[in-house]
């Protein structure tokens, strides 16, 4: 989850002020949902960090 949080922080307005603590909490879930909506990610449930979301996030971040 640490890497997910670091990557979400690289997406403008997805995870504002988000903690890097390695936990998949409500704030992380909401950030994943914002990312999915902004980039039109399909194939994973809203807020779920599944394969499609992971791939899309990796393509857009370092």
Backbone torsions as a table, in degrees:
resi	resn	phi	psi	omega
1	UNK	NA	-24.9	178.1
2	UNK	-56.5	-49.3	-178.4
3	UNK	-63.2	-39.7	177.4
4	UNK	-58.2	-47.2	-179.4
5	UNK	-63.3	-41.5	178.4
6	UNK	-61.9	-43.6	-179.6
7	UNK	-68.0	-40.7	179.2
8	UNK	-61.9	-34.2	178.5
9	UNK	-65.5	-20.6	179.3
10	UNK	-81.8	-12.3	179.2
11	UNK	-94.6	116.5	-177.2
12	UNK	-53.8	129.1	174.3
13	UNK	67.6	8.1	-179.9
14	UNK	-81.8	-40.6	-173.4
15	UNK	-138.2	57.3	-174.9
16	UNK	-62.4	126.5	178.8
17	UNK	65.9	16.8	-176.8
18	UNK	-68.4	146.2	179.8
19	UNK	-81.7	149.2	171.7
20	UNK	-108.3	89.2	-174.5
21	UNK	-129.6	2.4	177.8
22	UNK	78.5	9.5	-178.7
23	UNK	-107.8	139.3	174.3
24	UNK	-94.4	86.4	-178.4
25	UNK	-103.1	-172.3	-178.2
26	UNK	-59.2	-39.5	-179.7
27	UNK	-64.6	-39.1	177.9
28	UNK	-67.5	-43.7	179.1
29	UNK	-59.8	-42.6	178.1
30	UNK	-65.7	-37.7	178.1
31	UNK	-65.7	-40.7	176.8
32	UNK	-61.8	-43.5	179.1
33	UNK	-62.5	-41.6	177.6
34	UNK	-62.5	-43.1	178.3
35	UNK	-61.1	-47.2	-179.8
36	UNK	-59.2	-44.0	-178.4
37	UNK	-66.9	-47.2	-177.4
38	UNK	-59.2	-40.3	-175.4
39	UNK	-103.2	6.9	176.3
40	UNK	64.2	38.2	-178.6
41	UNK	-74.9	128.0	179.7
42	UNK	-121.3	161.8	175.2
43	UNK	102.8	-18.1	174.4
44	UNK	-117.3	148.8	175.5
45	UNK	-63.3	153.0	179.8
46	UNK	-56.9	126.4	178.6
47	UNK	84.4	-2.2	-179.6
48	UNK	-96.0	129.0	-179.7
49	UNK	-87.8	72.5	-179.3
50	UNK	-92.4	-170.7	-175.3
51	UNK	-59.2	-45.0	-178.1
52	UNK	-65.4	-42.8	179.4
53	UNK	-66.8	-43.0	179.5
54	UNK	-59.5	-46.7	-179.4
55	UNK	-61.9	-46.5	-179.4
56	UNK	-63.3	-40.0	179.9
57	UNK	-68.5	-39.9	179.7
58	UNK	-64.9	-34.9	178.5
59	UNK	-68.0	-25.6	-174.6
60	UNK	-102.6	-1.8	-176.1
61	UNK	-137.1	173.1	177.7
62	UNK	-110.5	NA	NA
